[in-house]
């Protein structure tokens, strides 16, 4: 098995069916697969045993789940979450309470052996017609969202579980569902900088270990493709301007927001790693998703600021350093090399995790 194949495997996080690990997943983990994502379909009274089964094949595997509280729960999907959701916490506006909720959710995951929580949503719910964020957001203002995002991140990570700020660079001002089509954010650059980015900056300063990219078209930042596949947004803005050096993970790569533009899953995974993600997440309960994604994966070979835009992970692990926010002039998008017009492709419009 080549080193390149192992590097490709290390940045994939497929889903799977059932409450036991299928043979194809165990084989992939032994070959260097870096992660796996649990959904409600995988949860049972024996979930801790399932996680242990995954670790037996790869002790460094990142086991992830979406456990936001409120309406988004996997471990408590049958009976409903024991914890208030983000909007309820925002209305109460007690950051100490939000941190306690985050810590308790983190403890619940840690007891099961889960190491990465795809939460919190740090989107500012600026559009009441938003079909996918809504009460998953702490509220409609950046200040409110920022302080509760920081509290939630601190709580989860105090329990020994990595938190993930999502959906970068902000999914709160959309009227389309990215599970079904590609939403467009029509805000100006100044509006994005004043409203959508501050909660992410706050989470980065608080040491959040992971950031999830959104399947959004944001013409003010990059008019040519979704944020998940944009080097301008993920490298230029997130890594270079905001200084984030943790793990960048995609939203589910099968979502129609990106699947309709680039039908082969291997194309989407390759493009996202070139853009700067260190992990491509998939719902897919199929071995084919993992195998296909590795076939055409190639590092871009392009380095900026001393860091290659393709990931160099320690197999199955997120980087040891958390991000820090940099001071300096506000980032502005640029056009030119590294930003190509995709002729003949009109973005289809395509629910984030």
Secondary structure, DSSP 8 states (H G I E B T S, - for coil): --HHHHHHHHTEEE--SSSS--HHHHHHHHTT--EEEE-GGG-STTHHHHHHHHHHH-TT-EEEE---BTTB-STTTTT--SS--HHHHHHHT-HHHHHHHHHHHHHHHHHHT--EE---B------TT-SSSGGGSS-SSHHHHHHHHHHHHHHHHHTT-B-EEEEET--SS-SS-TTTS-EE----HHHIIIIISHHHHHHHHTT-SEEEE--EEBTTTBTTS-GGG-HIIIIIIIIIIS---SEEEES-TTSHHHHTTS-SHHHHHHHHHHHT-SBEE----SHHHHHHHHHS------EETTEESS----TT---SS------SS------STT----TT---------
